[in-house]
Amino acid sequence: MPTLFDFHHPSALDSAISGGKGANLARLTQAGFAVPPGFLLPPEGYYSFIEQHGALPDLLRNLPIDEPLALEQACTSICEQLTQLSVPESLKQAIADMLAEFPGDTAFSVRSSATAEDLGGAAFAGQHETYLNCIGIDDIVSRIRDCWVSLWSARAITYRLQAGIGLSNTAMAVVVQKMAFNRVAGVGFCINPVTGDPAQQSVDANYGLGESVVGGEHQVDHWLLDKSSGRVLDAVLAHKSSCIVADRTGTRSENLLDDQANLPCLSEPELVELSDLMRRVEKFYGYPQDIEWGFEGEQLWLLQARPITRIPPRWTRDESAERFPSVITPLAWDLVEEGFHQSLSHSFELMGLPPFHGKWFALFDNYVYGNQNAVEVYAEGTANSLNVRSVTELMSALPTLRKRYAWVQELPMAWSRDLDRYLLGLGELMAEPLTGRSIPELWDFVMRVKQLGAEYFLPNIAISITQRTLYKLVYSIVRATVGETDAPSTFDRLLAYCETKTGFVNKELYRLARRIAGRPKLVQALRTQTGQQFLASGEFIREADIAAAFQRFLLDHGHREVEFDPYHPTWLEAPWLVIENLKMMLDSAMEDPAEKERTLKIRMLETERQLIGGLPEDLRFPVQELLRLTRVYTALDDIEHYQTTRLTLPFRKGLRALGVALQARGIITEAMDVFFARAEQLSETIRVNDAESWHCLADSVAREKQAYQNHRQISPEWELGNSQAYTAKDGDFVGLPGSPGVASGAVFKVLSQDDFADFPANAVLVARTTNPAWTPLFYKAAAVITESGGPLSHGAVTAREVGLPAVMSVRGVLDALMNGDKVTVDGTAGRVRLD
């Protein structure tokens, strides 16, 4: 006889035992939410029932799944046969024992809870049966059997197959739950289901039981709420002519009087209470939910919660402008997009988040845009769900943090372990000769580079989101400990320095510049020539030790990218860019980075000592560990990017060779024009290999190249389809604080490394974004302003290390400011004033 569990039993949390719906109800009950009490029949009961039909496996193997009408007939026959089976007596007795815990006349709902339900990938809404107002052992047992049978309806089978779930890869648990005789009920979405806006909530409601809302056959009232306050943003009140209520045989439809039908079925205080419930449920799961709820008298019940499975996109540059500031060639994007989304799926599974359906990034007019709704739901939502407001709240949250985020401790070492395999693979690819290879063989080489990169990149989204989450959690702890006023400066000192690869590269560049500074003739040659002219002049030949150090630097770090797109050469192929960086360091104050690091470390450790000393004993180690992990993930986020850029070299190697082969056949004019092909068309053309396909490819490449050249001349709109000019606030440009301090200077806009040589000392650096290759500019700048990024971006981290004020994410600032404009940058307040 299978063991039955009430909602408070620890085993009820296991979806393999309780099904998705049952496990969620148990989880919510044990978290303290108001859920009507009940119990669960695990799948063993279903198996003992279904075993009585010995021919079922053969019937399922022969289902005509590609013929809808025949499938409907076959499933109807199977369900009729299963209905004739009896429920085993031992199971009936177990159910009777559980019912004995309730008064004899208690009414129950009997709900299907398949083991694949409500787990994020598929909601299964309405696919399996639910029965209401069931009273007495016979009625309840009969409805339990009907729930089992509903697993084999045509619509349930079709849904499972479309969701990628095999016919036999699910089983049925059943939830038996005390009925809530609601006076009004409905559903709630923790985001706007139409626009995807995470700052809004949506509520549909009607009088009576929620089935009139869920079924979609009745008129319902609709509200759009502000998530932070529960304030009504919009309301559409229906003429609700009828509702569903309970009766002795289950439920029935009941007509409503006109004076009631036109009134809102929820009051504003009830909407505020419902909004608060949705916020708490979302915070509990760390992800927005689709809930069912009901008011029974004054009691608000939470009847069900499941993760929202689709998020409408809102394409903006908020998330993408820092990582992808410039136009991207179509082939470069095609080669990385699949791996990026594979990383999303892997990372969200690792983090215990529902799978993401759709695109996180997409290419429009050669600019990469991010789905800002998805970013705010997954990345920001995860971070915000861990916000703590007091020391007491932190202490109560620690057990949950340890359990839910245990993987955070292990990921850095797992990443380091897998890095070796990636680096060995890169070495093999770079050593592989491509001379004499055919076009299909060259394309295969490119595909192997792509596959290696995708495998390496799998956990990297989790690294970035975890860093963001840790920053927000630590900031909330600091704020709860030292107060709102002192929190920003305390937080900045706590994370003022982290061991990063970018910092190490800059120190090596500084040491090389310092050696050059001792050779006056060499310095003079550098300052009077461009980087390309200097290298062509052979000046390094007379300084063999400097030349050897320069070549070693290129060997170690030459894979550093100038742009994300491998269409552009790295330092190894464009070494004059490193020369320009050295020139900027020579023209700067040449402050030793090691001395700066020492100062920052002393300040950081003293701040940490003071913070930890003011905490209760039980919190000291956990907070120290959180600070350690925050620094670890800051360094890890930087080094994973450093290692990711190594892919540029084999990509350029393979695509250049492929481009040369296509150029020889007259398909493209220049070898690197291969970057303007689309991957799918290129792959298919190589496979088909006929004249018409090659001709179409040539035309496509020419069109894509022209479009790329046109698009690179324009600034992309920040939100796709919403061209709004930037307006200053109170005369100031407003962004996000990136690095504390105040400084004034003349604006100098840097659009690419072509502008490096002209950057004047003590100017205010204004850019779309910066990357590690831009770091030497910081040693000449007075302050930094970027259109994208935030406190965790390269520009902000580097500005803090160098000690420059920085304001990030100032939208439209490149268009609003002109070179030479005098501005004051307040990095602490996140404001820029035009003087």
N, C-alpha and C positions, 0 to 999 in steps of 0.2 A: 504494500500500500504506500503510495507516495506521501511525503510529508508536506502539509500545507503550512504557509507562513502568514502571519499578520504583518501589517505594514511596518511595525516596529522591529521586526526580527532582522538581524544583520544579514542573513542569507537572502532576504528579499531585495537587497541592493544589487544582486548579481542578475544582469539581464538574461544570462543563459538559463536562469531559474525562473525569473519573473516576467520575461519578455521586456521589450522596451518600455511600454506604457506602465507596466507594473513596477519595474525598477524605478522609473521616474517618480511614481506616486510614493513609493517607499522612501526614496531619497528626500523628497519634499517633506514628507511626514516627519522623518528623523531630523530634518533641519529646522523643525519648529513651525512650518507653515500650517495654516488651517485647512486640512484635507479631510473630507469625510472618512471615517474609519472603514477598514475592510481587510480582506485576506486574499491570498494568491494561491492558485493551483499551478504548480510547475508543469513543464512539458511531459514529465513521466506519466501524468494522468492522461494526457492526449495520446501518448504512445500505447498505453495499456488499452485505450479505447480503439485506436486505429488498427492494432494488431489483429482484431477480430475479423478484419476484411483482408483475407489472404491474397486476393487477386488484385489489390490496389496497385502494387508496384508495376505489374504488367500493364494495367490500364493507363498509368501515368506515362510509361515509356512510349505508348502508342497514341498519345494525345496529338490531334492535328493542330499544332500551335500556330501554323501559318494560315489557317482557314477559320476566320472569326465565327461564321455560322456553325460550322461543324464543331468547333471548340466549345461554343455555348451549349450545344446539344450534349456533347460528351460530358461536360462538367455538370450539367443538370442531372444527368443519369448517375454520375458518381455521388453527388450530394444526396440524391434520393436513396441510394443504397446505404450511405453512411447514416442517414436519419433513422434507418430501421435497426441500427445496432443499439444495444443497451449499454448504459454506463455501468461499469463493474461495481458490484455491491460494496467491496472494500472502500472504493472511492466515495460512494454515497455516504457511508458511515463517517468517513473523515470529514466530509462537507457538513454533515449533521452536527458533528462535534464542534466545528467552528461556529455554526449558526447558533448553537446553544449559548454562546457568549453574549447574544443580543436578545432583547425581548421578542417573544414569539410572533408578534404582528409586525415586526420590522420589515420595511420594504427595501429592496436592494436593486442596484443596477448590476448587470452582468456584462462585462466588457472583454472583448478579444484583446490579447496582448501577445502578438507574434514575436518570436525571438529576434526578428530583424526590424521591428517597428521602432520609430522615433529615435533612431540612433544617429541621425544627422544626414546620412546619404539619401534617405527616402523617408517621407513622413507617414506613408500608408494611410493618409486621412480618408476615412470612409470605406476602405477596402474590405475590412472585416466587420462582423456584426457587433452591435451593442443593443442590449435589451434593458428596458427601464421598468421600475415598479414591479419587480418580481417578488412574490411573497410565498413562503413555505418551501419545504425541501423539494417537493416534486417539481414545482414551477422552476426553481433555481437550477436543479439538475438538468431539466429539459433544455433550459437556455444555455447552460454550459455546453451541452452536446451541440446545440445550434452554432455556438461560437466556433467549436472545432470544425464543424462541417464547412463554415464560411471560408476556411483556409483554401478550399478547393473550388470556389466559384470561379467562373470564367474571368470576371474582372480582377479578382485577386491574383490569379495565375498570370494574367497579362501584365499586371502592374509589376509583379516580381521579376518577370523576364525582362521588362523594359528597364528596370532598375539594376539589372545585372545580377540578380539573385536567382540561383538555380531552383528548380521545382522542389527538390527535396532538401534544400539548404536552410529551411526554416521550420519551426515547430510552433505550437500554440500553447502559451500559458493563458490563464483566464483570471481576470480581476473580479472579485465579488465585493461590492462596496455599498455601504449604507446610502440609500437615496437621500438626496437633498431636494426637498420640495420647494424649489426656488420661485419667488414671486417675480424675479427678473433675472435673466442670464444671458450669456453670450460669449464672444471670443475677444481676445486682445492681442495685438501685435506690438512687440517692443520696438519696432521701427515703422516708418511709413511704408506700407507694402507696395505703394505705387511708385513713389520717387526714391525709396530706399533711404530717406533721411534718417540717420540714427538719433537725431535730437527730437524726434517726434514719436508719438504712440498712436495707434489706431484702435478704436473700440466699436464693435457692432453689438447691438443688444435688442432684445424683445422681452415682453412679459412672458412669464411661465418658464418652462424648461428650455435649455439651450439648444435643443434639437431643431427648433424653428430657425435658429441662426445658422447652425452648422449645415443643415440640409439645403439651405439656399432657396427654399420655395416660399418663404414668407417675407413680407415687408419688414425691414428692421431700421432702427435708428443708428446713425453713424456719427462718430465724433473723431476729430483729430486733436490730440492733446500735446502740449509742450511737456517733454519728458522731465525736465528739471522741476516743474512746479505742479503739473497736472492741470494747468490752465487750458481752457477750451480755445483752440485756434480756429476751428471750423466745426459746424454741426449741420447735418442733413437729417431732419426729422421726418419720418415716414408716416403715412396713414396706416397704422398697424391693425388690419381688419381682424386678425386672428392670432392665436398663439397655441402652443402645445402644453397640455397639462397632463398630470397622471390620473389614471382611473383604475378600476379593479382589474382590467384586462391588459394593462400596460400603460398606454398613453392615448390621448385623443386630441383633436383640434377643437378649439373653443373660440367662438366669435367674440369680438370685443365691441363694447359700446362706442359710439362715435366720440363722445367727450373724452374717453380714455384713449382711444386710438390715435388722437392727434397730439396728445401730451407726450413730452419726453419721458421715457421709461426709467431714466436715471436722473437723479438730482446732481447739482454741481458738487456738493460734498461727497456724494458717492463716487463721482468721477475722480475726485482727488484721491479718495481711498483706493480706488482701483488702480490709478496711476502709480501710487506708492507700492502697491502689491507687484505690479509689473517691474518696477525698478528693482525691488528686492529680489525677485526671481531672476532677473537678468544678472544682477550682481552675484547671486549665488552660483549660477552656472558659468559666469564670465563670458556670456554670449547671449544675444537677444533671443527670446523665446516667443512662441505662438501658444497662448494659454487659453484654456476654457475656465470660466468662473461662474458663480451664481450667488445672488443674495437670497438667503433663506431667512425671512424676517430681517433682522439687522445684521445677521452673521454673513460675512463675505467668505465664501468657500473658494479654494483653489481646486479645480476639478481635474486639470491636466496641464502639462507643460511639455513642449517639444521644441527642439531647435528649429529656427527658421532655415529653410533649405535653399532659398533663392534671394539674392540681394540685387535689386535693380542698379545698374551702373550710373555713376555720375563722374564723367571724365574730367579730371583737372590735372594741373601740373604740380600740385602740392607735394605729392610723394615722389614724382619722377624728375622734377627739374634739377635737383641736386645730383642725382645719379646719372641722368641723361640730359645734360643741359643743351646739347646741340643736336642738329639733324643727324639721323641715323640712316645708313644705307639699307635698302630692303633685305639683302642677303644676310647682312650682319644680324639684323633683328630676327629673321627667320631661323637662324642657326642657334640663337640663345633662348628664344621665347619658350619653346617646348621644355627645355631643361629648367627654366625658371619656374614654370607652373608645376613641374614634377617636384621641385623643391618645396613649393607651397603645400602640396598634398602631403608630402613626407613630414614637413615641419609641423603642420597642423595636427596630424595624427600623433606625432611625438608630444605635442603640447596638450593633447586631450581636447582639441577643438573639433567641431564638426567639419567635414570636408567642404572645400570651397568649389562651387559650381560657377563657371564663367571665367572671365579674364580679369586678372589683377592689373596688368599693364597691356596697352594696345598702341599701335602705331597709327597716327593720323597726320597726314602731310609731312611724313618723315620725322615728326616729333613724337616722343613717347609720352603718353598720358596714363595716369593711374586712376583706377576705380576708387575714388575717394570714399564712397559709401562703404566699400569692403575694407578699406584701410581703417576707417574709424570703428567699424564693427569688430574686426579681428585684432589689429595691432593696438589701437587706442583703447578699445573695449577691454582687452586683456589687462592692459596696464591700469586702467581706471578701476577695474573690479578689485584690485588689491590696495586701493587707497585706504589708509587708516587715519582716523581723526584724533586718536588719543593713545596714550601709552597703554591704558587698560584694554582698548580695542585691539591693539597689537598683540598683547599677551593672549587674548582669547583666540586670535587668528593663527597663532603659531602652529598648533597641531595640523590645521588644514594646509598651511603653507608647506610644512614638511612633507605631508603626504602627497599633495597635488603636484609639487614641483621638485620631487626628489631627483628627477632626470637632469635638472639644471646643474647639479654637482658633477654629474658624470659626462655631460656632453663635451666639455673642453678636452678631456683626455681621449674620448672616442674620436673626436675630430683630429687630434694629433696623430692617433694611430692610423687613421685612414689617409692622412696627408702623405705618408711615405709611399703608399701605393700610387697615389696621384702623381707624385714627383717622379717616380720610376717610370710611369707611363709616359709622362712628358719627355723624359730623357730618351726613351725608345723612339718616340715619334720624331724628335728633333734629329736623331741619328739615322733615321730611315732615308735612304737615297730615293729621290723622285725622278732622277734623270731617265728619260726613255719610257716613262710610264704612259699608259694610254689614258684617254679622258675618263673612262669608267673607273680605272684604278686610282686616278687622282681624286675623283669625287668620293671614292670609298675612303681614301685617306682623310679627307675633310670630315666625313661622317664619323670616323673613329675618333677624331679630335673632339667632335661634338659630343659623342657618347662619354668619353673620358671626363669632359667638363661637367656634363649633366650628373654623373655619378658622384663626382667630387662635391658639387654644389648642393646636394640633397639637404644637408642640415643647415645650410647657411642662412636661410630665411629665419629659422628658429633662433639662430644666434642674434640676428639683428633685432627681432621682436623681443627677445629676452633682455637684451641690453636696454631697450626702451622701457620695458616693464620694470627692470631693476632700478633704473633712474627714478621712475615715478614713485616706486615703493619707498626708496631711500629718502626721496624728497618729502614724502608724506610723513615719514618717521621723524625727520629733522624738524618739520613744521610743528608736529605734535609735541616735540621735546623743547624746542627753543622759542616757538611762537612764530607768527606770520611775518613780523618785521625782520627778524634776524635770520629767517630760513634761507633766503637766496644767497647771502654772503657766506653763511656756514656751509651750505651745500657746495658752493663753488670751491671753497677751501678744501673740503673733504675729497673732492674729485679733481683737484687742480693738476694732478700729475698721474699719468699711467704709462707703463712701459709699452710703447707701441713701435711697430716696425717703421712707421713713418718717422718717428723721432730718431730712431737709430740711423736711418738713411740720411737724415738731415745732419746728424752729428758727423757722419763720415764725409759728407759734402763740406761741412764747416772745416773739418781738419785739413781737407785738401785745399780749401780756399786760404786757410791760415798758412800752409806751406808755400802757396803761390805768393802770398803777401810779402814773403821774405825775399822774393826775386823781383826787384824793381823793373828790370827790363821786360820780364814776362808780364807783369802787371800793366806796364805801358802798352805792350802789344795787345793785350786783351781789351783795354779801354779804348783803343783807337780803331778797332776792327769789329765787324759783326762776328758772331760765333762761327759761321760758315767760312768767312774770310780767314779767321784765325787758324782754323784747322787746315785750310788749304795752304796757308803760308808755311806750314811745317815748323812753327815756333817751338812745338813740344820736342822736336828732335834734339835741340840743344840742351834740353832739361830732361835727361833720360829717366831720372827717378820720378819726376812729376808725371811724365808720359806713362810710365809703368803703373803708377797709382791711379791715373785716370782710366787706363784700360781695365784695371782690376775693378774699379768702380762700375764700369759699363758691364763687365762680365757678371758681377754680382747682382746689379740692379737694373740692367739694361732693358728688362721686360716692362719697366714702368711705362704705363700708357699715357699719352698726351690727351687722348679722348677715349671714351669707352669703346667706340667703334674700331675694330681692327683694320678698317680701311686706312686709318692713320698710322704712321710709323711710330715705333716706341723709341726710347732713348738710344737703344742699340743701333737703330737704323738712322736716327737723327741726333747724333751726339752733340751737335752744335746747340741743342736745347739745354744740355747740361752745362755747356760753356756759358750760356746766357745766365743760368742760375748762379754759377760761380762769380760772374761779373757783378750780379746784384749783391751777393754776399760781400764782395770786396768793397762795394760802395756803401754798405750798411755799417752799423756800429761794431760789427764783428764780436758781439757778446758771446762768450763761451756757453753753449747750450748746457754743458755739464754743471756750470755754476748756477744757471737758472733752475735746472732740475733740482739741485741741492736745496735752494731756497724754497721751492714749491713743496718738496718732500717734508722739510722741517715744519712748514706751515700746516701741511696736510695732517701730519702725525700729531701735532699739538692740538689741532682742532678735533681730531678723532679722540684723543685722550680726554679732552674736556667733555665731549658729547657722551662718551661711554661712561665716564665717571658720574654723570648726572642721571643715569638710568638705574632702575631696579636691578638687583643682582641677577635675577632670572633672565633679563633681557640683554645683558652685556655680551655674552657670546653670540646669540643669534644676530644681533645688530652688527657686531664685528664681522661675522661671517657674510652677512649681506653686503657690507662695504667691500670685503675682499672679492666677492663674486662680481660686484658691479665693476670693479677695476679689472678683473680677469676678463669679463665680457667686453669691456671697452677695448682692451688690447686684442682680444680674439676677433672682434668685428673688424679691426684694422688689419690684422695679419691675414685673415681669410680673404680680404679684398686684395692685399698684396700678392697672395698666392694665386688668386683667381686671374689676375692680369697676366700670369705666365701663359695662359691659353692664347694670348694674342700672337705669340711667336709661331707656334705650329699652325694656327689658322692662317696667318699671312704666308707662311711657307707653302702650305697646300693650295691656297687660293691663288697665289701668284703663279705657281706652276700650272694650275688649271687655266688661269687667265692667259698665260703664254700660249698654251695649246689652243685655246679658243681664238686667240689673236692670229695664230698661224693659219687657222681655217677661215679667217675673214669674218668671224662672227662678231667680234668686238674690235674697237680701234686701239684701245690701250689694255694692257694685261689686267690692270686693277679695276677695269670696268666690269669685271665679273661680279663685283660687289653690288651692281645694280640689277642683277638677275633676281628672280624670286625662286626660292629653293624648290618648291613643288614643281614649277615649270621646268627648271633646270634639270632636276632629277628625271622627270618624265621624258624630256628631250634626249637626254643621254641614253635612256632606256630604249626609246623608239628609234632614234638615230636615222631620221629621214630628212630630206631637204626642206620640206615644208615646215617641220617642227623647228629646225635650226633657223630658218628665215623668221618665223614668229618670235623666237627667242631674241634674235638680233633686234627686231623692231621693239620688243618689250624693254630690252636693256637701254636702248636709246631714249625711249619715253621716260623710263624711271630715272635715268641720269639727268635729263632736262628738268624733271619735276624736283629732284633733289636740289639742283642748283638754284631753282626758283625759290624753293621753300627756305633755303638757308639764308636768303636775303631778308626774310621777314621775322618779326618777333611773334611767337605763337600766342594766341589768346590763352589766358590762364585757365579758364573753364570753357570747355568745348561748347560752342553754340551760345556763349554768353560773353560778348565783347563789351566789357565795362571799363571805362577809363579810370585810372587810379585817382583817388581823391585823398588829400592829406587830412588828418584829424587834428583839429585845433592848431593848424599850421605846421604840424609835425608829420613826418612819415613814421608809421607805426609797424613794428615787426615783433620778433621774439628775442628776448635777451639771449645773447650767445656767449659773451665774455664781459665781465664787469669793467667799469671804468668810464671816463669821459675824455674825449679828445676832439680837437678841431683840425680842419685842414681843407685843402682843395681836392675836389673830386677828380679821380682818374678812373675811367671805365676800362676794364680789361675783358675783352671778349674771347681771346684765345692767347696762346703763347706767343703769337706774332707781336702782341703788345708789350711783352715783358721788357724788351730792351729800352722802351721809351718811358717806363714807369719812373716818375720822379720821386726822390726821397721825401718822406714825410707827407706823402699824398694819402688821401682816403681811398682805399681800394674798393671799387664798386664792380660787382660781377654777378652773373646769373648764379654761379656756384664756384667752388674751388675744389681741386683734388690734390692729392699728395705732391704731385709734380709742381704745384704752384707755391709750395711752402716758402721758398726763398724770398718771394715777394713780401711776406709778412715781416721780414727783417728790415725792410725799407719803409713799410707803411706806417701811418699814424693810427689808422683804424680800419675796420672792415665792415662792408655792407653787402649782403647777398640777397638775391630775389627768392632763394629757396633755402631749404635746410632748417635746422633747429639747433637746440643745445647739444645734440649728439653728432652733428655733422662735422666733416673734416674742418671746415672753416672755423667753427666754434671751438673745437678741441684744440686746434693749433693756435688760435688767438689766445686762449687761456694759457697755453704753455709759453707763448712768447710774451704775454702780458699786454695784449692790445685790446681795446674796447671793440666789441663786435655786436652787430644787430643782424639777425637772420630773418629770412622770409618776409622781406619788404617788397610786396608785389608792385610791379610796374616801375620800380625805382630806376631801371636803366633808361626807360623812356622819359621819366620825369626829371632826371638830373642830367646836366651837361658837364663835360670836362671843364674844370676851372671853378665850378660853383663852390662856394665856401659853405661847409656844413659842420655841425657839431654832433658827434655820435655819442649817445648815452647807452652803453652796453648793459648797464644794470637795469634801466627802465625799458629797454627795447625801443628807443625812439631816436629819430634823426631830425635835427632842426636845420632848416635852410637859413643861413645867416645873412 
